[in-house]
Every structure is written in C-alpha cells, then in structure tokens.
Amino acid sequence: MSNQTNAAVVNETVSHNVYFEGKVQSLGLETEKGKATLGVMKKGTYVFSASSPEKMIMITGSMKVKLTDTYQVYGAQEEFDVAAGTSFEVSCDQDVAYLCYYG
C-alpha cells in the first residue's frame, strides 16, 4: 500500500458499527465517492431506516429486500438503491457481505 502525501485526507479513522446484537456489523470510511461501509449480516431478518440515499452492492450471498410492498432477491454483484427517509426490510437465508455507498 502506498503512502501518497498529495492525497487529500478526509477522515483518517475507520468506524465500526454494530447492529441487531452483533448480527449486523460494518466498517465505515470516507471514499472518493463519499461515505461507504463494508458490512456483513448473519442469517436473519432486519429492518433499516435510510436517512440519506443508499446504494447497496451485494458481495457474497443473497438477500430478499422489501423496498415497497414486494420482495426482490439480490445476489452477488447485484445492487439496489434505497431512497432517503424510507425504511426497508432485508431477509438473509445465509450470511452475506455487502458494500453500501451513502449520499
């Protein structure tokens, strides 16, 4: 890994987020695309609230996502968008990994 002195440093720390009694965890950082988290979810069903727009990109596994009245399944390398000010439900039949961009 290089240590470029001319790169703009937005935030030098990595945040660790823990939800649902440790069954959902993510590491957050600032990227050139803005705030992002890399996370994992254990098998289960979870409801999240989005205060800003989110783009979720599946890395491994699959999840059923309920953005409106129906579920849609997303697998590895697939993505979906969540509108700001909404809640959404995800159901994982297996452990999954994801990348999320905010804003």
Order of alpha helices (4+ residues) and beta strands (2+ residues): beta-beta-beta-beta-beta-beta-beta-beta-beta-beta
